[in-house]
Amino acid sequence: MEGGILTDLLITYKYALMAPAALFLGPPVSLIAGILLRLDILSMIPTCLALATGELAGDVLWYWFGRRYGEAFTRRFGRFFGISAHTVATIKDLYARHHDVILFTSKLTTGLGFAIPVLFTAGLARVPFTRYMMLNVSGQFLWTAGLLSIGYFFGHIFLRVSDLFEKMALFALAILIIASLIGFGRYLRSVFLQHAGVPPHNHP
């Protein structure tokens, strides 16, 4: 009975649950959602809205933390989120010249290495909130569409494969791609900080 109730709740509130999942778990949720779209378990428009709501809520939270707590948060908790005083100072300097490009790029690489320090520093540096959200919403559209497309592609292949071993291999490939994206994001962060003049031992 309890299992049936839980299943009913998941089916009924799947889109409402998707938003907090996207907020806390990030890109993997969008990839899985793309697979479920191909399997006709989810619908396109509410899925896109739920994913965007969850991820943009995270953008608002990090902006608010940066604006409200700034350097105090950096000193006490920054190391847990890849935020260091040196990185914040560097990004603040870059914001003075390129903050539109930095914000848009960070949204297109959400969860891949350096988005949180950029979003946090936007609030700390008092980047106008309206412009901040316009750039994030624009980038979010491309980011969500890309991840859903990848997931949809894997879902399509899954439907065409009948052998269990091939399905397991496909699942392993999906995990490998996610791990590669994360590794590539860390590489991008390292290059970004290196060109910004942050010493390697200060990289978060």
N, CA, C and O of each residue as an XYZ file, in Angstrom:
816
protein
N       0.829     -1.204      0.000
C       0.000      0.000      0.000
C       0.863      1.253      0.000
O       0.626      2.187     -0.766
N       1.889      1.258      0.890
C       2.746      2.428      0.973
C       3.495      2.641     -0.335
O       3.666      3.775     -0.781
N       3.943      1.540     -0.953
C       4.629      1.649     -2.230
C       3.722      2.222     -3.299
O       4.156      3.026     -4.124
N       2.463      1.812     -3.288
C       1.508      2.336     -4.257
C       1.266      3.816     -4.063
O       1.157      4.564     -5.034
N       1.181      4.246     -2.810
C       0.973      5.671     -2.518
C       2.171      6.484     -2.992
O       2.012      7.549     -3.588
N       3.374      5.976     -2.724
C       4.581      6.683     -3.143
C       4.629      6.796     -4.666
O       4.979      7.847     -5.201
N       4.278      5.712     -5.362
C       4.268      5.748     -6.827
C       3.279      6.777     -7.345
O       3.575      7.522     -8.279
N       2.082      6.812     -6.723
C       1.065      7.787     -7.132
C       1.550      9.218     -6.924
O       1.307     10.096     -7.751
N       2.241      9.439     -5.803
C       2.755     10.784     -5.516
C       3.803     11.190     -6.551
O       3.813     12.328     -7.022
N       4.693     10.244     -6.904
C       5.733     10.544     -7.888
C       5.129     10.854     -9.252
O       5.593     11.752     -9.955
N       4.092     10.108     -9.620
C       3.440     10.330    -10.911
C       2.696     11.667    -10.915
O       2.741     12.408    -11.898
N       2.015     11.967     -9.814
C       1.200     13.177     -9.743
C       2.037     14.435     -9.664
O       1.722     15.441    -10.300
N       3.124     14.381     -8.869
C       3.906     15.593     -8.595
C       5.300     15.540     -9.228
O       6.234     16.159     -8.720
N       5.440     14.811    -10.320
C       6.767     14.626    -10.917
C       7.413     15.949    -11.336
O       8.626     16.112    -11.202
N       6.623     16.884    -11.835
C       7.204     18.155    -12.269
C       7.558     19.038    -11.077
O       8.555     19.759    -11.100
N       6.729     18.972    -10.036
C       7.035     19.735     -8.825
C       8.296     19.201     -8.153
O       9.072     19.972     -7.589
N       8.502     17.890     -8.208
C       9.698     17.282     -7.624
C      10.932     17.537     -8.484
O      12.056     17.547     -7.982
N      10.716     17.742     -9.780
C      11.838     17.932    -10.692
C      12.581     19.235    -10.418
O      13.802     19.293    -10.561
N      11.854     20.281    -10.024
C      12.486     21.587     -9.778
C      13.511     21.528     -8.642
O      14.652     21.943     -8.846
N      13.148     21.027     -7.449
C      14.176     20.929     -6.402
C      15.288     19.940     -6.752
O      16.431     20.117     -6.331
N      14.954     18.895     -7.524
C      15.994     17.952     -7.949
C      17.018     18.657     -8.834
O      18.221     18.433     -8.693
N      16.544     19.508     -9.746
C      17.455     20.268    -10.609
C      18.280     21.250     -9.806
O      19.448     21.489    -10.113
N      17.672     21.822     -8.773
C      18.377     22.787     -7.918
C      19.545     22.122     -7.199
O      20.644     22.675     -7.158
N      19.315     20.944     -6.636
C      20.334     20.317     -5.787
C      21.252     19.347     -6.543
O      22.404     19.157     -6.151
N      20.754     18.738     -7.615
C      21.540     17.715     -8.305
C      22.110     18.191     -9.633
O      23.074     17.608    -10.131
N      21.537     19.235    -10.214
C      22.106     19.852    -11.399
C      21.909     19.098    -12.703
O      20.858     18.491    -12.907
N      22.907     19.124    -13.599
C      22.794     18.597    -14.965
C      22.289     17.169    -15.112
O      21.531     16.911    -16.047
N      22.661     16.213    -14.242
C      22.156     14.848    -14.433
C      20.633     14.768    -14.486
O      20.086     13.915    -15.183
N      19.943     15.647    -13.758
C      18.478     15.635    -13.757
C      17.950     15.961    -15.155
O      16.996     15.338    -15.622
N      18.570     16.934    -15.817
C      18.138     17.312    -17.167
C      18.401     16.186    -18.163
O      17.590     15.939    -19.056
N      19.534     15.505    -18.009
C      19.840     14.379    -18.897
C      18.814     13.260    -18.730
O      18.325     12.702    -19.712
N      18.495     12.940    -17.482
C      17.503     11.892    -17.215
C      16.136     12.316    -17.729
O      15.392     11.500    -18.272
N      15.807     13.592    -17.559
C      14.521     14.100    -18.045
C      14.421     13.949    -19.562
O      13.353     13.642    -20.092
N      15.554     14.169    -20.266
C      15.552     13.985    -21.712
C      15.237     12.547    -22.102
O      14.509     12.301    -23.064
N      15.790     11.598    -21.348
C      15.497     10.182    -21.597
C      14.019      9.898    -21.367
O      13.378      9.216    -22.166
N      13.480     10.427    -20.263
C      12.071     10.194    -19.943
C      11.136     10.866    -20.937
O      10.016     10.402    -21.152
N      11.592     11.961    -21.546
C      10.800     12.587    -22.608
C      10.661     11.633    -23.794
O       9.579     11.477    -24.359
N      11.773     11.000    -24.158
C      11.734     10.064    -25.298
C      10.886      8.841    -24.979
O      10.290      8.245    -25.876
N      10.832      8.469    -23.715
C      10.027      7.310    -23.310
C       8.565      7.685    -23.083
O       7.760      6.856    -22.659
N       8.230      8.951    -23.371
C       6.854      9.470    -23.237
C       6.337      9.428    -21.805
O       5.132      9.327    -21.573
N       7.251      9.507    -20.852
C       6.863      9.564    -19.443
C       6.645     11.012    -19.011
O       5.853     11.290    -18.111
N       7.357     11.928    -19.662
C       7.239     13.351    -19.362
C       6.775     14.107    -20.597
O       6.862     13.602    -21.716
N       6.277     15.330    -20.384
C       5.893     16.226    -21.472
C       6.895     17.363    -21.577
O       7.485     17.766    -20.575
N       7.091     17.881    -22.779
C       8.161     18.826    -23.042
C       8.039     20.130    -22.262
O       8.963     20.491    -21.533
N       6.937     20.837    -22.394
C       6.832     22.186    -21.824
C       6.928     22.182    -20.305
O       7.744     22.924    -19.759
N       6.125     21.372    -19.588
C       6.276     21.384    -18.120
C       7.654     20.913    -17.657
O       8.138     21.355    -16.614
N       8.290     20.022    -18.419
C       9.643     19.572    -18.062
C      10.630     20.727    -18.171
O      11.427     20.947    -17.259
N      10.586     21.462    -19.271
C      11.481     22.605    -19.455
C      11.263     23.649    -18.373
O      12.222     24.192    -17.823
N      10.004     23.928    -18.069
C       9.697     24.930    -17.047
C      10.187     24.498    -15.672
O      10.726     25.308    -14.919
N      10.000     23.211    -15.342
C      10.428     22.714    -14.037
C      11.947     22.757    -13.895
O      12.467     23.173    -12.860
N      12.658     22.325    -14.937
C      14.124     22.330    -14.892
C      14.668     23.757    -14.796
O      15.567     24.037    -14.004
N      14.114     24.647    -15.609
C      14.569     26.043    -15.583
C      14.277     26.684    -14.241
O      15.103     27.435    -13.722
N      13.118     26.400    -13.673
C      12.761     26.968    -12.369
C      13.749     26.534    -11.303
O      14.204     27.355    -10.507
N      14.087     25.242    -11.279
C      15.017     24.736    -10.281
C      16.399     25.345    -10.414
O      16.981     25.780     -9.421
N      16.937     25.383    -11.635
C      18.299     25.885    -11.814
C      18.364     27.403    -11.629
O      19.326     27.910    -11.052
N      17.363     28.128    -12.107
C      17.372     29.576    -11.931
C      17.171     29.960    -10.467
O      17.667     30.994    -10.020
N      16.444     29.126     -9.721
C      16.321     29.372     -8.276
C      17.697     29.309     -7.619
O      17.996     30.091     -6.717
N      18.537     28.370     -8.077
C      19.901     28.298     -7.567
C      20.700     29.545     -7.901
O      21.493     30.017     -7.086
N      20.491     30.084     -9.110
C      21.179     31.319     -9.499
C      20.799     32.474     -8.577
O      21.645     33.268     -8.166
N      19.505     32.549     -8.263
C      19.029     33.619     -7.374
C      19.623     33.457     -5.974
O      20.038     34.435     -5.352
N      19.659     32.224     -5.486
C      20.193     31.968     -4.145
C      21.666     32.355     -4.038
O      22.075     33.002     -3.074
N      22.469     31.951     -5.044
C      23.897     32.276     -4.988
C      24.134     33.768     -5.122
O      25.046     34.308     -4.495
N      23.324     34.445     -5.931
C      23.430     35.904     -6.046
C      23.102     36.543     -4.691
O      23.791     37.456     -4.235
N      22.033     36.040     -4.061
C      21.611     36.606     -2.772
C      22.674     36.369     -1.700
O      22.971     37.275     -0.921
N      23.250     35.171     -1.647
C      24.321     34.888     -0.684
C      25.493     35.842     -0.885
O      26.049     36.375      0.075
N      25.859     36.049     -2.152
C      26.972     36.951     -2.426
C      26.663     38.380     -2.044
O      27.514     39.068     -1.480
N      25.473     38.833     -2.338
C      25.090     40.218     -2.047
C      24.882     40.444     -0.558
O      25.248     41.491     -0.025
N      24.286     39.448      0.120
C      23.934     39.628      1.532
C      25.101     39.340      2.477
O      25.300     40.060      3.455
N      25.881     38.276      2.182
C      26.912     37.845      3.127
C      28.339     38.024      2.608
O      29.277     38.145      3.397
N      28.505     38.042      1.271
C      29.769     38.374      0.648
C      31.004     37.750      1.248
O      31.141     36.528      1.300
N      31.908     38.609      1.703
C      33.216     38.151      2.177
C      33.121     37.297      3.437
O      33.951     36.410      3.636
N      32.136     37.543      4.285
C      31.970     36.724      5.491
C      31.665     35.273      5.122
O      32.206     34.350      5.732
N      30.802     35.069      4.129
C      30.483     33.724      3.665
C      31.717     33.073      3.044
O      31.969     31.885      3.242
N      32.482     33.865      2.290
C      33.689     33.343      1.655
C      34.670     32.814      2.690
O      35.232     31.731      2.528
N      34.871     33.581      3.749
C      35.834     33.171      4.781
C      35.383     31.917      5.518
O      36.199     31.042      5.804
N      34.100     31.820      5.828
C      33.619     30.732      6.678
C      33.263     29.469      5.903
O      33.544     28.359      6.356
N      32.644     29.635      4.738
C      32.117     28.457      4.034
C      32.605     28.323      2.596
O      32.301     27.332      1.933
N      33.356     29.305      2.105
C      33.740     29.311      0.696
C      34.451     28.066      0.233
O      34.229     27.612     -0.889
N      35.310     27.494      1.078
C      36.101     26.329      0.664
C      35.221     25.126      0.327
O      35.640     24.241     -0.419
N      34.000     25.090      0.874
C      33.107     23.969      0.593
C      32.443     24.086     -0.778
O      31.890     23.108     -1.282
N      32.493     25.268     -1.382
C      31.804     25.512     -2.644
C      32.738     26.013     -3.747
O      32.284     26.517     -4.774
N      34.046     25.870     -3.523
C      34.987     26.315     -4.540
C      35.119     27.817     -4.611
O      35.500     28.352     -5.652
N      34.813     28.513     -3.523
C      34.883     29.975     -3.488
C      36.032     30.379     -2.571
O      36.013     30.090     -1.375
N      37.024     31.042     -3.135
C      38.140     31.537     -2.329
C      38.218     33.050     -2.465
O      37.695     33.623     -3.421
N      38.868     33.688     -1.510
C      38.987     35.145     -1.540
C      39.722     35.602     -2.793
O      39.358     36.609     -3.400
N      40.760     34.858     -3.179
C      41.538     35.228     -4.363
C      40.692     35.104     -5.628
O      40.732     35.976     -6.497
N      39.927     34.016     -5.728
C      39.075     33.820     -6.900
C      38.017     34.907     -6.993
O      37.769     35.447     -8.071
N      37.394     35.227     -5.864
C      36.381     36.283     -5.839
C      36.970     37.615     -6.288
O      36.363     38.340     -7.076
N      38.164     37.930     -5.775
C      38.810     39.189     -6.152
C      39.111     39.228     -7.646
O      38.939     40.260     -8.294
N      39.560     38.104     -8.185
C      39.877     38.031     -9.612
C      38.630     38.204    -10.463
O      38.641     38.957    -11.437
N      37.550     37.507    -10.100
C      36.311     37.596    -10.863
C      35.718     38.997    -10.758
O      35.171     39.508    -11.735
N      35.820     39.625     -9.588
C      35.334     40.995     -9.440
C      36.057     41.928    -10.395
O      35.443     42.810    -10.995
N      37.347     41.738    -10.533
C      38.126     42.575    -11.455
C      37.686     42.338    -12.905
O      37.572     43.280    -13.690
N      37.441     41.065    -13.251
C      37.007     40.752    -14.606
C      35.593     41.252    -14.886
O      35.273     41.613    -16.018
N      34.749     41.274    -13.859
C      33.388     41.775    -14.019
C      33.375     43.222    -14.498
O      32.496     43.627    -15.260
N      34.343     43.985    -14.051
C      34.391     45.396    -14.422
C      34.504     45.577    -15.933
O      34.141     46.625    -16.467
N      35.014     44.540    -16.626
C      35.220     44.648    -18.069
C      34.351     43.699    -18.881
O      33.930     44.041    -19.986
N      34.075     42.513    -18.349
C      33.439     41.481    -19.175
C      32.304     40.761    -18.448
O      32.094     39.576    -18.703
N      31.566     41.417    -17.558
C      30.654     40.633    -16.722
C      29.531     39.966    -17.522
O      29.048     38.911    -17.113
N      29.097     40.550    -18.657
C      28.061     39.908    -19.461
C      28.558     38.580    -20.026
O      27.860     37.568    -19.960
N      29.771     38.592    -20.583
C      30.340     37.375    -21.172
C      30.566     36.310    -20.095
O      30.277     35.133    -20.312
N      31.079     36.722    -18.945
C      31.377     35.775    -17.875
C      30.102     35.116    -17.364
O      30.066     33.902    -17.163
N      29.061     35.907    -17.154
C      27.806     35.356    -16.645
C      27.180     34.393    -17.647
O      26.743     33.305    -17.273
N      27.137     34.787    -18.912
C      26.520     33.941    -19.930
C      27.290     32.634    -20.075
O      26.688     31.566    -20.184
N      28.618     32.716    -20.077
C      29.446     31.517    -20.207
C      29.280     30.599    -19.006
O      29.209     29.379    -19.159
N      29.218     31.178    -17.812
C      29.064     30.349    -16.614
C      27.739     29.597    -16.634
O      27.667     28.456    -16.178
N      26.693     30.227    -17.158
C      25.402     29.542    -17.245
C      25.460     28.387    -18.234
O      24.830     27.352    -18.019
N      26.213     28.557    -19.319
C      26.340     27.482    -20.307
C      27.213     26.346    -19.811
O      27.272     25.291    -20.443
N      27.892     26.543    -18.690
C      28.721     25.477    -18.116
C      28.299     25.195    -16.678
O      29.117     24.801    -15.847
N      27.022     25.400    -16.395
C      26.522     25.185    -15.045
C      26.874     23.794    -14.548
O      26.633     22.801    -15.234
N      27.449     23.728    -13.345
C      27.790     22.448    -12.753
C      29.048     21.837    -13.300
O      29.414     20.737    -12.887
N      29.742     22.513    -14.231
C      30.927     21.929    -14.838
C      32.211     22.526    -14.291
O      33.266     22.337    -14.896
N      32.168     23.232    -13.184
C      33.448     23.638    -12.629
C      33.528     24.970    -11.934
O      34.084     25.051    -10.839
N      32.982     26.048    -12.541
C      33.233     27.342    -11.924
C      32.003     28.250    -11.895
O      32.144     29.457    -11.700
N      30.808     27.704    -12.084
C      29.607     28.535    -12.112
C      29.317     29.168    -10.751
O      28.985     30.351    -10.683
N      29.437     28.395     -9.665
C      29.069     28.915     -8.351
C      29.890     30.133     -7.955
O      29.302     31.125     -7.525
N      31.236     30.118     -8.077
C      31.989     31.333     -7.741
C      31.575     32.542     -8.572
O      31.556     33.664     -8.066
N      31.242     32.320     -9.850
C      30.848     33.429    -10.723
C      29.502     34.000    -10.284
O      29.342     35.218    -10.200
N      28.533     33.123    -10.004
C      27.209     33.574     -9.579
C      27.281     34.283     -8.229
O      26.656     35.324     -8.030
N      28.041     33.714     -7.318
C      28.211     34.304     -5.992
C      28.853     35.688     -6.094
O      28.409     36.637     -5.448
N      29.890     35.789     -6.903
C      30.604     37.054     -7.026
C      29.760     38.110     -7.719
O      29.951     39.302     -7.478
N      28.827     37.698     -8.579
C      27.923     38.660     -9.213
C      27.123     39.417     -8.158
O      26.938     40.629     -8.270
N      26.651     38.712     -7.139
C      25.936     39.372     -6.058
C      26.853     40.230     -5.213
O      26.510     41.356     -4.852
N      28.026     39.690     -4.899
C      28.990     40.428     -4.088
C      29.425     41.719     -4.789
O      29.616     42.751     -4.146
N      29.580     41.646     -6.125
C      30.020     42.803     -6.893
C      28.875     43.736     -7.253
O      29.086     44.734     -7.942
N      27.667     43.427     -6.797
C      26.493     44.261     -7.040
C      26.175     44.415     -8.530
O      25.776     45.489     -8.980
N      26.358     43.322     -9.292
C      25.900     43.338    -10.678
C      24.387     43.545    -10.652
O      23.705     42.866     -9.884
N      23.828     44.464    -11.466
C      22.376     44.702    -11.449
C      21.587     43.410    -11.606
O      21.820     42.638    -12.536
N      20.651     43.181    -10.690
C      19.945     41.906    -10.657
C      19.158     41.647    -11.935
O      19.119     40.512    -12.409
N      18.526     42.679    -12.506
C      17.736     42.502    -13.726
C      18.605     42.003    -14.870
O      18.228     41.072    -15.583
N      19.771     42.621    -15.046
C      20.681     42.193    -16.107
C      21.224     40.793    -15.812
O      21.370     39.969    -16.715
N      21.511     40.544    -14.565
C      21.999     39.227    -14.136
C      21.018     38.137    -14.542
O      21.416     37.112    -15.094
N      19.730     38.359    -14.267
C      18.733     37.343    -14.572
C      18.475     37.235    -16.068
O      18.233     36.137    -16.568
N      18.522     38.348    -16.794
C      18.324     38.285    -18.245
C      19.380     37.396    -18.899
O      19.064     36.583    -19.768
N      20.633     37.554    -18.477
C      21.718     36.742    -19.029
C      21.574     35.279    -18.635
O      21.796     34.383    -19.449
N      21.202     35.043    -17.380
C      21.051     33.667    -16.910
C      19.883     32.961    -17.581
O      19.982     31.783    -17.926
N      18.770     33.679    -17.769
C      17.615     33.073    -18.439
C      17.959     32.716    -19.880
O      17.577     31.652    -20.367
N      18.682     33.607    -20.565
C      19.089     33.337    -21.954
C      19.993     32.108    -22.018
O      19.789     31.219    -22.845
N      20.990     32.067    -21.141
C      21.885     30.912    -21.113
C      21.181     29.642    -20.690
O      21.504     28.556    -21.172
N      20.212     29.773    -19.782
C      19.477     28.598    -19.290
C      18.716     27.919    -20.413
O      18.650     26.691    -20.467
N      18.144     28.703    -21.304
C      17.393     28.137    -22.425
C      18.295     27.221    -23.256
O      17.909     26.099    -23.584
N      19.487     27.697    -23.594
C      20.414     26.902    -24.401
C      20.932     25.694    -23.625
O      21.049     24.600    -24.177
N      21.244     25.896    -22.330
C      21.784     24.827    -21.491
C      20.776     23.691    -21.326
O      21.122     22.522    -21.497
N      19.531     24.034    -20.994
C      18.500     23.027    -20.794
C      18.192     22.300    -22.097
O      18.045     21.078    -22.111
N      18.094     23.059    -23.201
C      17.809     22.438    -24.499
C      18.907     21.451    -24.882
O      18.618     20.375    -25.406
N      20.164     21.808    -24.624
C      21.272     20.926    -24.962
C      21.243     19.635    -24.163
O      21.399     18.551    -24.726
N      21.042     19.744    -22.848
C      21.033     18.546    -22.005
C      19.835     17.651    -22.307
O      19.964     16.427    -22.333
N      18.673     18.258    -22.535
C      17.497     17.459    -22.885
C      17.701     16.737    -24.214
O      17.257     15.601    -24.383
N      18.364     17.388    -25.140
C      18.614     16.764    -26.444
C      19.522     15.551    -26.306
O      19.294     14.519    -26.937
N      20.554     15.681    -25.476
C      21.462     14.550    -25.245
C      20.702     13.388    -24.602
O      20.825     12.241    -25.033
N      19.916     13.696    -23.567
C      19.128     12.662    -22.905
C      18.120     12.022    -23.850
O      17.928     10.807    -23.832
N      17.475     12.847    -24.679
C      16.496     12.340    -25.640
C      17.161     11.375    -26.622
O      16.589     10.344    -26.976
N      18.367     11.720    -27.053
C      19.120     10.862    -27.969
C      19.397      9.499    -27.336
O      19.225      8.464    -27.981
N      19.826      9.501    -26.075
C      20.085      8.237    -25.391
C      18.794      7.444    -25.210
O      18.792      6.220    -25.341
N      17.701      8.136    -24.910
C      16.422      7.451    -24.781
C      15.996      6.797    -26.086
O      15.445      5.696    -26.089
N      16.253      7.481    -27.190
C      15.915      6.930    -28.510
C      16.719      5.654    -28.788
O      16.174      4.658    -29.262
N      18.003      5.700    -28.492
C      18.846      4.516    -28.694
C      18.382      3.378    -27.785
O      18.347      2.218    -28.196
N      18.025      3.725    -26.540
C      17.579      2.710    -25.574
C      16.366      1.959    -26.102
O      16.265      0.746    -25.924
N      15.447      2.666    -26.747
C      14.248      2.027    -27.277
C      14.567      1.093    -28.452
O      13.856      0.118    -28.691
N      15.631      1.403    -29.170
C      15.982      0.598    -30.342
C      16.841     -0.609    -29.989
O      17.000     -1.523    -30.798
N      17.400     -0.612    -28.769
C      18.254     -1.716    -28.337
C      17.428     -2.709    -27.532
O      16.700     -2.317    -26.620
N      17.537     -3.972    -27.859
C      16.746     -4.996    -27.158
C      17.595     -5.866    -26.243
O      17.089     -6.413    -25.263
N      18.869     -5.998    -26.549
C      19.743     -6.861    -25.766
C      20.099     -6.208    -24.431
O      20.419     -5.020    -24.393
N      20.046     -6.976    -23.329
C      20.324     -6.461    -21.996
C      21.752     -5.944    -21.884
O      21.997     -4.898    -21.282
N      22.694     -6.684    -22.468
C      24.096     -6.258    -22.411
C      24.280     -4.909    -23.098
O      25.009     -4.049    -22.604
N      23.618     -4.727    -24.237
C      23.721     -3.463    -24.963
C      23.102     -2.317    -24.164
O      23.610     -1.196    -24.190
N      22.013     -2.595    -23.457
C      21.401     -1.574    -22.609
C      22.356     -1.182    -21.473
O      22.477     -0.004    -21.137
N      23.026     -2.172    -20.892
C      23.985     -1.893    -19.820
C      25.171     -1.086    -20.357
O      25.669     -0.183    -19.685
N      25.615     -1.416    -21.562
C      26.718     -0.681    -22.181
C      26.311      0.759    -22.461
O      27.111      1.679    -22.294
N      25.076      0.950    -22.884
C      24.572      2.295    -23.145
C      24.515      3.112    -21.855
O      24.857      4.294    -21.843
N      24.078      2.469    -20.769
C      24.035      3.140    -19.474
C      25.441      3.535    -19.032
O      25.652      4.642    -18.536
N      26.397      2.631    -19.213
C      27.788      2.916    -18.846
C      28.342      4.080    -19.673
O      29.092      4.910    -19.162
N      27.967      4.132    -20.948
C      28.410      5.228    -21.810
C      27.850      6.554    -21.333
O      28.549      7.567    -21.353
N      26.588      6.559    -20.902
C      25.977      7.789    -20.390
C      26.719      8.278    -19.146
O      26.981      9.472    -19.002
N      27.057      7.346    -18.247
C      27.815      7.712    -17.043
C      29.180      8.270    -17.420
O      29.650      9.239    -16.825
N      29.814      7.650    -18.416
C      31.130      8.107    -18.869
C      31.054      9.525    -19.433
O      31.940     10.343    -19.187
N      30.002      9.812    -20.183
C      29.843     11.150    -20.763
C      29.649     12.188    -19.672
O      30.231     13.271    -19.739
N      28.833     11.872    -18.660
C      28.621     12.806    -17.546
C      29.934     13.066    -16.815
O      30.264     14.208    -16.497
N      30.690     11.979    -16.549
C      31.980     12.140    -15.867
C      32.944     12.967    -16.708
O      33.706     13.773    -16.174
N      32.909     12.766    -18.034
C      33.785     13.529    -18.924
C      33.423     15.005    -18.922
O      34.304     15.864    -18.941
N      32.127     15.301    -18.898
C      31.684     16.694    -18.847
C      32.167     17.371    -17.571
O      32.624     18.514    -17.597
N      32.062     16.651    -16.450
C      32.517     17.212    -15.178
C      34.019     17.449    -15.208
O      34.502     18.491    -14.765
N      34.763     16.461    -15.742
C      36.211     16.620    -15.841
C      36.596     17.762    -16.758
O      37.529     18.509    -16.462
N      35.888     17.907    -17.873
C      36.164     18.998    -18.799
C      35.862     20.343    -18.147
O      36.572     21.326    -18.362
N      34.790     20.370    -17.341
C      34.466     21.602    -16.640
C      35.557     22.007    -15.666
O      35.879     23.189    -15.545
N      36.121     21.042    -14.979
C      37.220     21.349    -14.063
C      38.442     21.851    -14.822
O      39.169     22.726    -14.352
N      38.651     21.281    -16.000
C      39.763     21.757    -16.830
C      39.522     23.200    -17.263
O      40.436     24.024    -17.228
N      38.277     23.508    -17.677
C      37.943     24.879    -18.064
C      38.162     25.839    -16.908
O      38.682     26.939    -17.094
N      37.761     25.415    -15.701
C      37.953     26.270    -14.536
C      39.433     26.526    -14.300
O      39.835     27.651    -14.002
N      40.248     25.475    -14.434
C      41.683     25.625    -14.220
C      42.288     26.600    -15.220
O      43.096     27.455    -14.859
N      41.881     26.460    -16.501
C      42.396     27.368    -17.538
C      41.935     28.786    -17.287
O      42.704     29.737    -17.425
N      40.657     28.922    -16.913
C      40.089     30.241    -16.631
C      40.861     30.941    -15.515
O      41.226     32.109    -15.647
N      41.108     30.229    -14.423
C      41.801     30.824    -13.288
C      43.273     31.083    -13.618
O      43.857     32.059    -13.147
N      43.863     30.211    -14.422
C      45.261     30.407    -14.805
C      45.423     31.684    -15.628
O      46.340     32.472    -15.396
N      44.528     31.877    -16.584
C      44.594     33.084    -17.403
C      44.229     34.328    -16.599
O      44.639     35.440    -16.930
N      43.440     34.119    -15.522
C      43.083     35.249    -14.668
C      44.199     35.610    -13.704
O      44.127     36.622    -13.007
N      45.244     34.767    -13.666
C      46.383     35.079    -12.809
C      46.319     34.502    -11.423
O      47.045     34.945    -10.532
N      45.440     33.495    -11.215
C      45.335     32.864     -9.898
C      46.355     31.740     -9.818
O      46.344     30.856    -10.674
N      47.241     31.738     -8.817
C      48.250     30.678     -8.687
C      47.584     29.325     -8.536
O      46.506     29.244     -7.945
N      48.200     28.233     -9.059
C      47.594     26.897     -8.983
C      47.203     26.475     -7.585
O      46.166     25.835     -7.408
N      48.021     26.821     -6.558
C      47.704     26.361     -5.214
C      46.492     27.087     -4.645
O      45.969     26.688     -3.604
N      46.031     28.158     -5.318
C      44.833     28.858     -4.857
C      43.572     28.447     -5.604
O      42.482     28.945     -5.324
N      43.731     27.537     -6.551
C      42.547     27.083     -7.291
C      41.631     26.315     -6.344
O      42.090     25.415     -5.641
N      40.326     26.662     -6.315
C      39.404     25.939     -5.449
C      39.151     24.533     -5.945
O      38.394     23.787     -5.325
